[in-house]
Amino acid sequence: MKRTLLALSVSLLSAFSLTAQQPVFLFPDFQPGTLSFQGFERKEQLLMNIDAMGQRIYYLQGETLMELTNMYLIDTLQISGKQFVMKEGLLCEQWVWPGDTVFINWKFKNVNKGSKGALGATTQNKVDVLWTSLTPDEPVKGEGMFAQRGDYVQEVWERKGNNTYIFKIGGVQYKAQRLQDLYKAFPDQAPQLKAYIKEKKYTLENAQQAIQVIAYLKQLF
């Protein structure tokens, strides 16, 4: 895209340089989208994507990767048939179905599952990979028959959902990221909710399951 967006670029848009943490994009590639800001009548047409790891919005200006700053000024963002709005300082996808709405702030986190040693086994404990000093072609550290070779240790990570869900019950807005948030906010309904979740084996890490949990919770009122 060749438009410079001069009207907004000074205060709202800034160039982005990749950091050590790679973005985890919601969409497989950059999608045409429409972005509107509070206080601005003009809507911007951009090729955009959303980083669900770093909670950032990126867009393409020509061949340059840009980052959107001051996200709190966003009114609405429409991309790939989905609508996003700002709720409690979070960029949330608006999930609407007859008679109800839930806002989802998509976020992923990396969870350390332990270390993997030379034999491929994963352990929660630190792995010290050892190498025999009787092998003359291999440089070793330390003394004795075995010495540590840390370059064979591999950290094992797993990506999990860490979404936040914003919804209303009885006109009151609630925000939940973990099941404990629901149990604490609704102590009277917690026993039934726990039984339902145990039976279904649901988790809030899965958005589809989280929506079902919230829908069941609302049935309890």
Secondary structure, 3 states (H helix, E strand, C coil): CCCCCHHHHCCCEEECCCCCCCCCECCCCCEEEEEEECCCCCCEEEEEEEECCCCEEEEEECCEEEEECCHHHEEEEEECCEEEEEECCEEEEEEEECCEEEEEECCEEEEEEEEECCCCCEECCCCCCEEECCCCCCCCCCCCCEEECHHHCEEEEEEEECCEEEEEECCEEEEECCHHHHHHHCCCCHHHHHHHHHHHCCCCCCHHHHHHHHHHHHHCC
